[in-house]
Amino acid sequence: MTGIIGGDVHRDANAPLLAGTAQYAADLRRDGEVHVRLVRSPVAHARITGIDVSEAAAHPGVVAVLTADDLPDVRIPIRLPLFETPEANRFLQPPLAREVVRYVGEPIAAVVATDPYLAEDAAELVDIDLDELPPVTGIADAEAAEPIHPAAGTNVVGTVPLRHGDVDAAFAAADIVVRERFRMHRHTAVPMETRGLLAEVDEITDRLTLWGGAKVKHSVRQALAGMLGIDAERIRVAEVNVGGGFGVRGETYPEDFLVAFLALRLRRPVKWVEDRAEHFVATNHAREQEHELEIAATADGRLLAFRDRAVADHGGYVRSQGILPELLPAQQIAGPYRWEAFAVEATGVITNRTPVGTYRGPGMTEVTFVRERLLDMLAARVGADPAELRRRNLIPPEAMPFTFAMDEGSAVPGLTYESGDYPAALDALLDAAGYDGLRREVAERRAGGECAGIGLAAYIEIGAIGPFEEARVVPDRAGGFTVHVATGSLGQGAETVFAQIVADALRVRVEDVRVDFSDTDEIPMGFGAFASRSTPIAGNAALLAARDLRAKAAEALGADPDDVEFGAGLVRAGGASLPVGKVGEGRARFDKPHPTFSFGGALSLVTVDRATGRVRVQRHVVMHDVGRAVNPALVRGQLAGAASQGIGGALLEELLYDAQGQPLSTTFGDYRMPTASELPEIEVVVVEHRPPESNPLGAKGAGEAGMVATPAAVANAVADALGLEVTRLPLTPDRVRSLLRDAGR
């Protein structure tokens, strides 16, 4: 049964999804359940001067109406100490607005009724008096504006500084300095399924179960325990099928607390399902940043140093991801290049808009757009081919592991890239795309009057973030094995990958291994599925647990672990055997104190219709160094899916607001997403160069990578086609026409 790792094993989660038998949060039913409808703020910033719930409470079918006065005075906590600061804790969100509303869509009251439509009707009867305050709607204005949270005395969440080497000396020695201001726009994940929750209290055990958890179930359980004032052991967070996550699903939101609190208070099952209009204003937004970047280089294009001043929007509150909006860009702006020096200041600010969280490739996608755009501008200045400029500045393989040591006062002590052959990986991308031939093709098409361009971008992805995961491998009498891990299934095929890992280690069939990560009761602690960590962290825990089971079997049989064979409910070695149930279970914990940095890139070929401004991506190739691919087919699927989202973000998707903080993108008529007709066949190159030695599998993350360089590559291709500088996204037809008009003037 060896060789299972590295095989294109089919996803075992597909069958119920395709047959329509999968169960999502909205499909759950419990006897006697009641339904929640939230009353949300219609304005961006206002003082609450009065709430009258009497008419709503008297409406037929209404069970309860709650405002902040009915709740404990709690805030949604930041889930990991690494992302928490005392300054960030000043901006945490209450489950229902207290005294002031700070964005359109903020929950003010919760209406509970026996029917969801009755709850919706009654919610419209809640009378709220609001005294509007001036909103802060732009990140450029936030620092100087009146504090949105008066007790904090500022709209600045904090600043992440990083400094490496003598920046001033490097700039003084430069032949060329290029600088530009860039803006990455606000958009979000928009999964197919909106959020949904169902909570119920067991009247015998008095335990609370919350269905609808995902991504970080143990963190949600811990947050709820603190907010509800009960032991975490009294709370079970369970996962059902998930219709897409991409970073925004599964964090602790106001609704998680409200549904749990109401179930405890009413002693009835309580259900909430988000509608799409709510989703556009309530679920985390992402991405919005502005950067002032300058790069110092020699006349032949050797990179010396850079300075970056960035501002990242948090929206109305700091949510459970803490300071990630400013921390991640600072950690990844250097990318895969060998800089002599750099200085970064990344600041997070509060505005009167929906709070911001993580979306596939957070931080890294934004700074890759910024850095790679300016590198193309530098290449033009020095007369170098964009691919050659990048190749000559990549960190060479002989320098691995490579560390940027940070100066005193920096937010982190250093950044260490473990492994990889970046030049070889870049060449693999260029060869797969036929780069030289594409250049000739574009020249010929331009000669024929067509507006076409090629864009290239390279990146570093930070992932495989610890601190640890635990796993159990439990045999059963029939000869099967159940793997218990604390991550989650968000569509990435994790259940198939874990089954492959354990089947390979035990030398059994993949079909004999079942994976269970649906329930916090099965594993006492875990950190979940985010930051491309499932395989590098939980996968290694599962591998070690399988090895532990093999070692226990060997000890019981007095044999060498390599001689142990499992099958038909027995474990055998050297002529001896015993029922596998007598061996016990395998247990392991995999610790990883430092993240992994992976390399990758993307190349795009686009055409632009100058009359309409429409951009078409005709070819798009993504490459990622995954270290070691447990299931190459799933890796390819993840990279292609992420790249498709990246094209949507580059060309179409944008969450717009007016000057009063009113959202202008609250339907799919306003928030445009790409369809199959607007996407090319994504070409994927999976690289397995020099797997890292920091984990037994040799795996790096892959779930986010296809996203990271895609907006930058598309932007570079459009700039190449138009001969104009692109400094902001998305490149909608209106924006492209505006670029052309400005150039004409």
N, C-alpha and C positions, 0 to 999 in steps of 0.2 A: 504493500500500500504506500510505498515511498513515492516521492515526486508529486504529492498532492499540492504542496506549496509551489506556486508558480504556474498552476493550471487554471484554465478558463472554466472553472466550475460555475454552473448556472445558479442564479440567485434562487434560494429556496423560499423566499418571501413573495415571489411573483404570483404564484397560483391563486391565492385568495384575492389579490388585487385585480387580476385579470378576470376572475370569475364573478366579481362583485360581492363576494362574501366577507370581505374585510370589514372590520368594525372601527369606525372613527368616533370621535367624541360625541358628535351630534346623533349617532346611532344608539347610544347608550340609553337604557330605560330602567328606572327603578320604581317600584310601587310607591305611590303617594308623593312622587316628586313634584316640586314647585319650580318656578322659572324666574330668573332675575333679568330685569331690564335696567340699564343704567341711564340716569339723567346726566348729560354731559354739558360742559360749558359751551355756549354758543359764541363766546368772545375770547380773545387772546389774553386779556389782562383786566381784571376787575376785582373790586372789593365786594364780598358777599355781605349784603346788608340785611337780608332776610330770606327765609325759606319756609313756605307754607305747604305742608304735605297733606292737609286735612281732606281736601277733595279727592286726592289720589288714594288715600287710605280708605275712604268710604266707597271706592269703586268696586263693583261686583267682582269677586274672585281674588281680591287683593288680600294677602296674608300679612305683609309688613312693608313699611317704608322706612328706610334708614338714611340718616345724614351723619356727618362727622361727629355730631354730639352724641350719637348712639354707639360710637366705637371707642376703643382705647386709643389714646394719643400715641400712635406708633408710626414708624417710617419703614419703608422697604429697604432692607440693608444691602450693602455691597457684598457680593458672595465670596470673594477671595481676598485675603489680606494683602496680596501683592498689588491689587488694584485699588486699595482703600487708603485714604489719607484723612487726617482730621479736617482739612479744608473741604474735601469732597463731601464729607458727612454733614456739612452745613446745608446741603442742597437736596437732601433726600425727600422722596415723595410720600405723603400720607395716602392711605387707600381711598379716602374721600377728601375733597378739597376742604381746607380749614381757613376760613376768613378771606382767602384770596384765591382766585383761579389764575393759572399761569400759562394756559394754552387752550386753544379750541379743542374740545374733546376730553378735557380733564373731567373725571367722574365727580359729581356733586352729591348725588343721591342714588340709592338703590331701591327699586320697587320689586316686590316679590308677589307673584300671583300663581294661581293654579294652572294657568294656561299662558304660553308665551305671548299670545296676541292680546290677552287681557292685561298682561304686564306692560306691553308696549303702549296700549291705550291709556293706562293709568299714569305712565311716566309723563305723558304729555300734559297731565293735570297738575304736576308739581310746579308751583309758582315760585320763581327765584327772582329776587331783586338784586341787581348788580349795578355797582357804581364803577363805570369803566375808568381804567387808568391807561396812560400812554404805553403802548407796547414797544418792545425792542424786537425788531424783526430782521436785523442783519447782524452777522458776526462782526463786521467792521465797526459797528456802532456800540457793541455791547460793553466794552471796557469803560467807555466814558459815560454811559447812560446811568440813570438812577437805578440803584440795586433792585432787581426783581424780587429778591429775598432780602428785605430790609435788615433782618438780624445778622445776615452775613456781611453786610456793609460793602459788598462788591458783587460784580457779575463774573469775576474771574474764579474759576474752580481751582486752578493751579497751573504751574508751568513746569514742564519737564525739560531740564537742561542736559545736553550731552556735549562733551568737548574732547577731541582727540588730537594731540599734536599741536604744533605751533602754526595756528591758522593764519595769523597776520604775516608771518614770514613767508608762508607758502603763497599768499596772495601777492606779496611784494615781489616775489621772484617770477610771477606769471607773465607770460607774453600776451595772453588773452584772458579777458574776464567776460563771461556772458551772464546776464541776469534777466529775470522776468518774474512777473506775478502770475500765478496760476490759481484757478478755482475749480475744485471738484464739487459738483452739485449734490443736492440732497435727493436721495432716492432710497428704495428699500427693497426687501426680498419679495413681498407679495406671493407667498406660497399659495398653492391651489386651494388648500383647506384653511379657513380662518381658525382662530383659536376657539377652544371649547373646553368646558370643565363640568364635572359632576362630583359633588361631595355628599357623603353619607356617614352617619354615626352608627356604629354597631351598638345596639341597646344592651347587649350582653357584656361585651368587653369594654365598651365606652371608647373604642378606638375610632378615629376618623380616617376614612379613605377618600383620597382625592384622585379621581380618574382624569386623564388628559395631560398628565405630566409628560415631559419630553426633555431631551438634551441634558439637563442637570437636575434630575429628580431629587437627589440627596440634598443638594443646595436649597431647593424649594422647601423640602421637608424641614430643614434646619431653620430657614427664614420664617416659615409659618410657626414653628414651635416658639421661637422668640417673640413673635408678634402676638400670638394667641396666649402666651404665658402658660404653655403646657409642655410636658416632656416630649422630645422628638419620637420616643418609642410609641407614643400614642397616635402617631400619624403614619399612615401608609400612602405613598404617592405611587400610582400605577400608570403605566403607559399602555395605550391602545395603538391601533394603526395611526400613522401620522402622514398627512398629505403635504409633506414638504416642511422643512425647518429653516435651513440656510442662515442660522444665527439668531433670527428674531423670535422663534418659537421656543418655549420652554424656560425662559427666564422668569423670575418672580415679578409679577405684575400686580397692580391693585386688585384686579379681578380674582387672582388666586386667593388673596386674603379674604375678600368679601364673600366668595362662595363658601370657603371653609368656615368663616365666622358665622354665617347664616345657618349652615348645617348644624353647627353646635348650638346655636341659640334656638332654632326652631325644632330641632330634633326630627327633621325631615330631610329626605334627599333634595339637594338644591342644584339646579342646572343652569348654566349660562353658555350660550353660543353666540359668538361675535358675528355681526353681519358685515358685509364688505365696506359699507360706508364707515362703520366704527373702525374697521381695520386700518383704513387710511389715516385716521387721526389718533388711534389709541395704541396700536402696535408700534414697536420701536422703528424710528426712521434711522437713516445712516448716511455716512460718507461726507457730509458737507464740511469742507475745509478750504482755507485760503493759504497760499504759500508764497513767500518772497524768497526765491532761490537764486544764488549766484555761484558760478563755478569758475575756478581758476585753472588754467591749463597752459601747457607749453605750445609753441607755434606748430609743432607736429601732432598736437592732439593728445599728449600725455596728461592725464588728469592729476592735478596736484591737491586741490582742496575745494571745499564748498562751505557756504553758510546758508542756513535755512531758518527763516522765522515763519512759524505756522500758527494759525488760529483754527481751532476745531470747535464746532457747535455741539453743545449738550442738549439744547432745547430747554424746556421749562424746569427740568429737574435732572439730577444725577441719578441714573437708574442702576440696576444691580451690577453692571459691568464697571462701575467706578470710573477711574481715570483713563480707561483704555482709549477713548477718542484722541487723547493727546500723547499717551505713552507709546502706542503701537507705531504711529508715524515716525516718532523720534527714533525708535529702535531700528527702523527699516529703511530710512531714507538713504543710507550709505549704499545699499544694494550690493551687487557682487563685485564691486570694483576696488582696486587697491589704492585708496586715498592716503596721502601723506598726513592730512589733517582735515578736521571738519568741526563745525560748531552748529549746534541745533538748539533752538528754543521753541518748544511747542506748547501752546497755551490753550486751555479749555475754557469756554465761556458759556454763560446762560443766556438764552433768548426766549421769547414768548412763542415757542413753537413746540410741536410734539417732541418728547424726549428722544434722545438718540441712543442706539445700542450698536450691536455688532451685526454685520451682514457679510456673508461669505468673502473672506479675504480682507478683513477690516484693517484699516491703517496702511497695509502694504499695497493695496490697490490704488489708493489715493496717491501715495508718494511715488509709486512706480510711474503713474501718469506724469507727475511733476518732474521727476528726475529724467525720465526717458525722453520727454519732450525737449527739455533743455539740452540734453546730449545731442539730439538731432540738430538743434540750432548751432551747437558748437561744431558739429561735423561740417555743417554748411560753411561756417566761418573759416575753418582750416582746410577746406576742400578735400575732406576725407569721406570715403564711403561709410555710411552709418554702421554697417556690420563690422568693417575693419576697425573703426574707432572703438567699438565695444570690445572686440576680440583682443586688441593690444592692451586694454586696461583691466581685463578680468584677472581676478586672483588666480595665480597658476596652481596646478595640482601639487607641485612640490612644496608649496607654502602651507599646505594643510597639515594639521588644524591651524587655522588662521584666526588671530585675535586682534580686534581693535581695542586696545587698552584705553580706558577713559581717564581723563584728568580728574583731579579732586573737585568735588562739587557736582559731578555728574550724577544723574538719576540712577544709573546702573554702573557697576565696576568695569564691565567690558562686554563685548559681543564676540563669541567664538563660533566660527563656522567649522563644523567637525570634519567634513569630508566632501569629496566631489572632484570632478575634473571639468571645470566650467568651460574652458575652451573647446574640449571635445564634445561636450553637450551642445554648445552653441553651434558647432559644425554639424552635429546631427540634425538640428533644426533647419539649418540653411540647406543641407543636402536634401532633406525630405521635401522642402519647399521648392527645390531647384532654383536657388536664389539668383545665380548668374543668368540663367535663362529667363527668369521673371524680369530681371532688369532690362534685358534686350526686348522682351515682349512689351513691356510698358513703354519703352522708347518708340517702338513701332506703332503702338496704339495711339500715342500722342501725335506722332507724325500724321496719322490718319484723322486727327481732329478730336480724338476721344480724351476725356479728362480722367486719367487713371493714375494711381499711386501705390507705392509699397511702403508699409510701415513695419518696423522691427522694435521689439522691446524685450529687455531682460530683467530679471527680478530675483530677489531673495524672499522666500516665504518662511516666516517664523511659525513653528508648530510643535507638535508633540510636547506640549506643556504639561508638566507634572502637577502636583508633586508625586502622586502614585495612583495605582489602581490595584484592586484585589480580585482574585478569581477562585472559583471552586469548580472542580470537575468531579461529578458524582456518577458512579456507575449504577446501572440497574440490573435486575436479575435476567432480563431478556437479552442482555448483551449490548444495550445502548448506553450512552453517556450524555449527561446534561451539564452544560457549561453555564455557570452563573457569573455574570459580570455586571458592573454598575454603569455601563455606558448606555447608549440608547440607539434605537433604530429610526433614522430620519430619512430613509430612502437610499442610504449609501451602501447597503448590502453587508453591513457589519456582521449579521448573523451567519452569512455564508463564509466570510473570511475567518471568523472565530472557529467555525466548524472545521474548515480546512486545516487550520493551525493545530487543533487538538487531534484531528484524525491523522494527520501526518506524524505527530509526536507519538501517538499510541499505535500507529500502523493498523488502523481500522478504516472502514468505509466512511466517507463523508456523511452518507445517509444514516449512519449509526449515531451521529452526534447531533444533539438538540441544543440550541442556545436560548437562554432565558435571561433577559435583562429588563423585564417589564415591571419589576416590583422592588421597592426599596427594602422589603422584608427579607429578600433573598441574599443580599449582601449588606452588611451593616454600614459600610461607608464607601463612597466613591465620588468622583468629580465629574463624570459625565462625558458627553460627546460634543466637543467643541475644539477649535484650533487644530483640526486635522490630527487628533490625538488618539482616536479609537484603536487603530492597529498598532502604532508604535508603543502605546502605553498599556491599554487593556489587552491587546493581542499578545504582548509579551507576558503579561500576568497569566493569561490562559495557557500559553506555552509552558511556563514554569510550573503551573498547577498540574498540567498533564505529565510533565517530567516527575513531579512529586508523586503522582499516583503510580507511575512506573517504578520509581524507587521504592515505594512502600510495598508494591507487589513483589519486587525482587527480594526485599528483606524477608517478607513472609515465606517465600519459596527457597531462600538461601541461594539465590542465583545472581548473576550479573544483570544489571538493568537492561543491557542491550539484548539479552537472550529472552526477555519476557515477551510473551505474545498474548493478546487479548482476543476473545472470540466466543460466541455462543454462551455468554454468561459466565465464562470461566477465564482464569488467567493461568498460563502454562509456562514452564521453563524446565528444560533438562529432564523431561519425563514426569515431572511433578505438576500437579494442578490443584486449584481450589476455587470455590465460587468467588466471583469478582466482588460480591457484596461483602465478603469477609476482609477485603483489603482496606475498606474505608473509602475516604475521598481524598482527592488531591487538592491542596491549598497552596496558594502563593500570593505574594505581593511584589509588584514591580515598581521600584522607586526610580524617578528620573528628576533630579533637582534642576537640570538645565534644559532649555528648549533645544530643538533641532532647527538648523537653518538649511533649507533646501533651495536648489537653483532651478530656474526654468526660464522659458521665454515664449514669445508668440510672434507670428508674422502674419500680416494682413495685406491682401490685395483688394483695393476698392476702386469703384468708379463713382464719379459725381456728375449728376445732371446739373449743369450750370443754370439752366432756366428754372428748374423747380427747387433746386437745393437738395434733392434727394441723394443720399449716399447708399450705395449697394456694396455689401461685402461679398466679393466673388470667390475669394479663397481665404481660409483662416486656418493656420497651422499652430498647434500648441505643443510645447515640449516641456517635460518635467522630469527631474531626477528624483525618483521615488526610493532610491536606495536599493530595496528589494521588493518586488511586486508579489504579494501573496496570491492575488488574483488579477492578472493583467487586464482581463476584460472589464472588470469592475473599475479598475484604475482609468482605463480609456473612457468608460462611461462617465465617471466623475469629472474628468478633464473636459470632455466635450460638453457636458451639461453646464459646467461653470463658465466655459467660454461663451456659450449661448447667452447666459445671463449677462456676461460682460459686454457682449455686442448690444444687447438691449439697453444697458446702462450708458454705453457710449453714444448711442444714436437716438434713443427714444425716451427713456424713463426719466421723469423729473417730478419732484414734489414742490410745487410752486405755492407761494403765499403772496397776498397783497400787502399794502402798506399798513393795514390794520391787523395783520396777523391772521387773516382769514385764509384757510387752505383753499386752493383752486384746483386741486387734483384729488377728488374724492370719489370718482367713478372710473371705470375703464374707458369711458369716452374721453376723459381728461388725462389719465395716466396710461400712456400707450406702452404696450408690451409687444415684443417681437413675436410674429407668427412664423410658421414653417416657411412661408413664402419670402420672408425677409432674412432668413438664415441660410448660410451655405452649409454644405456637408463639412463638419469640423474634422480636420485631419489631426491625428494625435500621434505624438512620438513619446514613448515611454523609455526613459533612460535609467539604467541600473549601474551607475558608475560608482565604484568605491563605497559600498554600503557602510554606514557608520558602525563603529565597534561599541558604541554606548548601549546597544540593546541586542539581545540574542538573535532576533529576527533580521536585524540589519535594515529595518524599515524606516522610511521617512513618511510624513503625511502627504496626502494627495487630494483630499476632498475639496480644498479651496483653490488649488493652484491654477486651474484653467482660467479662473477669473482674473488673476492678479495682473497679468501683462496685457490682457485683451483690450481694455479701454485705451491704454497707451499706444498699442500697436495700431488700433483703428485710427486714433487721433494723428499719429505720425503718418499714416497712409493718406489721410485726407489732406494734411498739410503738404505732403509730397505732391499730391494730385493738383492742388490749387496753387501751389507756390506761395502760400500765405501761412502766417503763424497762427496756430491754434493754441489758445491759452485757457479755454474753459470747455466744459462738457455740459449737456449732451450736444451732439452735432445734429440737431433737428434740421429739417428743411428751412425753417425760418432763420435759424442761427447761421446756417451756411449762406443763405442769401444775404444776410446782414454782413457777413465777412466779405462777400463779393462787392456789396455796395460800398462798404468802408474802403476797400482797396481801390474801387473806381474813383472815389473822391480823393 
